[in-house]
Amino acid sequence: MGSRRTFLKLSASAAASAVLSPLAAAELTAGIPATTQSPQALARDEAHWQAIRALYPDQGDVINLEHGYWGKMSTTVEQALARNTHKVNQELSWYARRDYPADFQAARKATADALGVQANELMLTRNATESFVNLITQYSGLRAGDAVLWADADYPEFKRMMAWLASERGVQGHMLSLPARGTDEDYYAAYQQAFDDQPNLKLILLTHVSNQHGLVLPVRRIAALARQRGIAVICDCAQSWGLLDFTLPQLDVDWAVFNLHKWIGSPVGVGALYMRQGSLAAVKPFPGEPAGDDDVANRVHLATSDFAAFLTVPEALAFHRAIGPANKQARLKYLRELWVAPLADSPDVEILGPASMANASGMGGFRLRGKGAKAEVSALQARLEKEFGIFTVVRNDLASGACIRVTPQTFTPARHLQALVEAVRKIAATA
Ligand SMILES: Cc1ncc(COP(=O)(O)O)c(C=O)c1O
């Protein structure tokens, strides 16, 4: 472990190498059109986003509205990954034992910088799930009589893990059924009521953007309320970072889990665990790792993992920055509005989650009114795919029933959303 410990020590040289050379950065982002438009104006500029589309591997004519599973790497990021894979395979442990530690720290520092936190507060992991498992299995804050809380719109696997945690530690576990649709106020009030109803709460899971219908929770306000009541919060940002433009100080939470392989566009296999300085004591080090509460690195043990994926993080972040986090958020929200606005007034269609643009992200969910059974929504998904060539996915974890999740990417053309609107109208007319 000696060499690992050494590379966990952050060094100025590691930080410096996170910055790509100007030439490398220019090659990586070549083809991104320069613009002076505001994010909101740019969101509507199809020519701009079709130029961006050309910078990604082309999927042909498929109307793919399921970009929520993982994100597409740009062609240049894919090439960087190929170069890094080759380097690692060519040089093996000669590289891994000598130079990789500094390169890994550079990737870690670049990620921490992008999230607006210190590098010792953020450790790279393989995915958000690994970060979450580390937090809950190493969490030592529960005593008999305590309770933990999660919500129906949380990520299904995390909900099951919260239930496991409750049963494993012999504490109460509660699932909060959130309103099927609502405003920030509605969702804040739902958590406030849950906190009032369960004064013994010690830990809650809070999902920044739900993977069911793209709802954005008012995390900062709910976390502040939790803090007043002595409740620890794990914020799940797996679906939010890159879909929304934010840094961690804006959320003001102690613990958060991320991946970079959805909306940052890194290779698959990169996640992150954030623990604010001063908040580590309640979460033990990973089994066998040395004691110490100054650096979150000892809460994780990566072992042999995808070296090349981690090495490509600075490139992925540079590409993300060059497109513009605010531009991405605005474009994705605009694309959601293109299908939600025309369908929202239809008596046949039920839009789920956000009641307005204010708490919406680029991801959205809907179903035909009164048809929330999984079989009914699966039939709708199949008709969209087979009759109209529109690919979406069924989500089945909301208390109110199943829904179709619609997730464009920034480069999805507006006409793909218009095709969705026409298809849903036709299906609703014959259903
Ligand atoms: C809201 C949410 N949380 C957590 C995860 C898990 O992320 P990962 O696959 O990186 O572990 C996902 C993945 O879809 C998600 O959407």
The ligand as a Gaussian input file, in Angstrom:
#p B3LYP/6-31G(d) Opt

LIG

0 1
 C      -30.223000       9.190000      -9.814000
 C      -29.172000       8.132000      -9.975000
 N      -28.445000       7.762000      -8.914000
 C      -27.463000       6.848000      -8.997000
 C      -27.174000       6.220000     -10.184000
 C      -26.071000       5.210000     -10.226000
 O      -25.002000       5.733000     -10.949000
 P      -23.767000       4.814000     -11.325000
 O      -24.249000       3.878000     -12.382000
 O      -22.700000       5.745000     -11.756000
 O      -23.399000       4.067000     -10.094000
 C      -27.920000       6.545000     -11.317000
 C      -27.659000       5.855000     -12.593000
 O      -28.495000       5.787000     -13.464000
 C      -28.936000       7.527000     -11.220000
 O      -29.671000       7.893000     -12.280000

